[in-house]
């Protein structure tokens, strides 16, 4: 790992933080943390969860950039079948929710809300936990659609 002014670099990734202030009131704003993982990490979800936990990363949203584009509307039936409630369906964006979690599907990315990084990365381990199958179900749906 290498410590830099605005974060840490590590093999295959980077942790960054910044403060964005309101233009009208520089004394208020938001603190933004981001962790980026290169594809070589994707087979090591346990290690990703451990690293985000050790960095103290918490998130109100997580973004998974897709390597190839998807048609969000083509996923509507599959999301419904997996118990997701469709809250908005536009040509280039589908929004869905389930049990306090939300998902936005765009052609180039998935945006998750309501999951901690550790929860999201650990999902799928417990085959008997319906919550644990939310994200693997979406990944399978994407695979079926390609």
LUMBARO-771214 format. One record per residue (C-alpha): residue in one letter; x, y, z. Coordinates in steps of 0.05 Angstrom, whole numbers, always signed. Layout:
% LUMBARO-771214
+------+--------+--------+--------+
! code !      u !      v !      w !
+------+--------+--------+--------+
!    A !      X !      Y !      Z !
...
+------+--------+--------+--------+
This chain:
% LUMBARO-771214
+------+--------+--------+--------+
! code !      u !      v !      w !
+------+--------+--------+--------+
!    X !     +0 !     +0 !     +0 !
!    X !    +21 !    +71 !    -14 !
!    X !     -6 !   +130 !    +25 !
!    X !    -21 !   +191 !    -17 !
!    X !    -50 !   +259 !     -2 !
!    X !   -122 !   +239 !    -19 !
!    X !   -121 !   +165 !     -3 !
!    X !    -86 !    +98 !     -9 !
!    X !    -64 !    +59 !    -69 !
!    X !    -59 !    -16 !    -64 !
!    X !    -45 !    -70 !   -116 !
!    X !   -105 !    -71 !   -162 !
!    X !   -143 !    -14 !   -129 !
!    X !   -149 !    +52 !    -94 !
!    X !   -184 !    +82 !    -33 !
!    X !   -198 !   +157 !    -39 !
!    X !   -232 !   +208 !     +4 !
!    X !   -252 !   +280 !     -7 !
!    X !   -296 !   +334 !    +21 !
!    X !   -346 !   +370 !    -25 !
!    X !   -372 !   +434 !     +4 !
!    X !   -435 !   +471 !    -14 !
!    X !   -419 !   +530 !    -59 !
!    X !   -465 !   +576 !    -19 !
!    X !   -441 !   +553 !    +49 !
!    X !   -369 !   +526 !    +50 !
!    X !   -380 !   +504 !   +122 !
!    X !   -429 !   +450 !   +101 !
!    X !   -417 !   +393 !    +53 !
!    X !   -407 !   +319 !    +47 !
!    X !   -348 !   +273 !    +60 !
!    X !   -341 !   +223 !     +3 !
!    X !   -303 !   +157 !     +7 !
!    X !   -293 !   +112 !    -52 !
!    X !   -258 !    +46 !    -62 !
!    X !   -242 !    +21 !   -132 !
!    X !   -224 !    -51 !   -146 !
!    X !   -195 !    -74 !   -212 !
!    X !   -222 !   -138 !   -244 !
!    X !   -168 !   -182 !   -213 !
!    X !   -203 !   -173 !   -145 !
!    X !   -271 !   -198 !   -169 !
!    X !   -255 !   -271 !   -154 !
!    X !   -235 !   -252 !    -83 !
!    X !   -299 !   -225 !    -52 !
!    X !   -278 !   -245 !    +19 !
!    X !   -214 !   -205 !    +13 !
!    X !   -253 !   -146 !    -15 !
!    X !   -300 !   -148 !    +44 !
!    X !   -242 !   -153 !    +93 !
!    X !   -206 !    -94 !    +61 !
!    X !   -268 !    -49 !    +61 !
!    X !   -281 !    -68 !   +133 !
!    X !   -209 !    -53 !   +154 !
!    X !   -212 !    +14 !   +118 !
!    X !   -277 !    +30 !   +156 !
!    X !   -314 !    +41 !    +91 !
!    X !   -388 !    +52 !    +96 !
!    X !   -431 !    +70 !    +36 !
!    X !   -499 !    +96 !    +19 !
!    X !   -491 !    +69 !    -51 !
!    X !   -446 !    +22 !    -89 !
!    X !   -434 !    +22 !   -164 !
!    X !   -414 !    -38 !   -205 !
!    X !   -391 !    -17 !   -274 !
!    X !   -408 !    -69 !   -326 !
!    X !   -357 !    -93 !   -378 !
!    X !   -411 !    -97 !   -432 !
!    X !   -476 !    -58 !   -439 !
!    X !   -543 !    -88 !   -419 !
!    X !   -613 !    -68 !   -438 !
!    X !   -646 !    -49 !   -372 !
!    X !   -717 !    -62 !   -398 !
!    X !   -698 !   -134 !   -417 !
!    X !   -688 !   -149 !   -343 !
!    X !   -758 !   -128 !   -320 !
!    X !   -788 !   -198 !   -321 !
!    X !   -728 !   -229 !   -286 !
!    X !   -727 !   -177 !   -231 !
!    X !   -802 !   -187 !   -219 !
!    X !   -793 !   -262 !   -217 !
!    X !   -739 !   -253 !   -164 !
!    X !   -784 !   -212 !   -120 !
!    X !   -761 !   -142 !   -137 !
!    X !   -815 !    -88 !   -141 !
!    X !   -805 !    -45 !   -202 !
!    X !   -810 !    +28 !   -181 !
!    X !   -791 !    +60 !   -248 !
!    X !   -780 !    +32 !   -317 !
!    X !   -751 !    +78 !   -370 !
!    X !   -716 !    +59 !   -435 !
!    X !   -646 !    +68 !   -405 !
!    X !   -659 !    +59 !   -331 !
!    X !   -697 !    +10 !   -287 !
!    X !   -706 !    +21 !   -213 !
!    X !   -728 !    -33 !   -165 !
!    X !   -733 !    -45 !    -90 !
!    X !   -738 !   -104 !    -43 !
!    X !   -737 !   -108 !    +33 !
!    X !   -704 !    -40 !    +44 !
!    X !   -654 !    -49 !    -12 !
!    X !   -656 !    -14 !    -80 !
!    X !   -625 !    -27 !   -147 !
!    X !   -617 !    +18 !   -208 !
!    X !   -598 !    -16 !   -273 !
!    X !   -568 !    +27 !   -328 !
!    X !   -537 !     +2 !   -392 !
!    X !   -466 !    +11 !   -364 !
!    X !   -475 !     +0 !   -289 !
!    X !   -514 !    -27 !   -229 !
!    X !   -525 !    +19 !   -170 !
!    X !   -541 !    -14 !   -103 !
!    X !   -568 !    +23 !    -42 !
!    X !   -582 !     -4 !    +28 !
!    X !   -525 !    -54 !    +29 !
!    X !   -461 !    -43 !    +67 !
!    X !   -399 !    -61 !    +26 !
!    X !   -387 !   -120 !    +72 !
!    X !   -459 !   -146 !    +63 !
!    X !   -457 !   -138 !    -12 !
!    X !   -391 !   -173 !    -20 !
!    X !   -409 !   -230 !    +27 !
!    X !   -478 !   -244 !     -4 !
!    X !   -491 !   -312 !    -33 !
!    X !   -453 !   -352 !    +19 !
!    X !   -515 !   -373 !    +57 !
!    X !   -559 !   -408 !     +6 !
!    X !   -617 !   -410 !    +57 !
!    X !   -618 !   -335 !    +68 !
!    X !   -665 !   -302 !    +17 !
!    X !   -629 !   -235 !    +29 !
!    X !   -564 !   -269 !    +13 !
!    X !   -590 !   -287 !    -56 !
!    X !   -610 !   -217 !    -78 !
!    X !   -544 !   -197 !   -111 !
!    X !   -524 !   -266 !   -138 !
!    X !   -594 !   -269 !   -169 !
!    X !   -582 !   -204 !   -205 !
!    X !   -514 !   -227 !   -229 !
!    X !   -545 !   -291 !   -255 !
!    X !   -600 !   -251 !   -289 !
!    X !   -547 !   -209 !   -324 !
!    X !   -511 !   -272 !   -346 !
!    X !   -576 !   -302 !   -373 !
!    X !   -589 !   -238 !   -412 !
!    X !   -523 !   -238 !   -449 !
+------+--------+--------+--------+
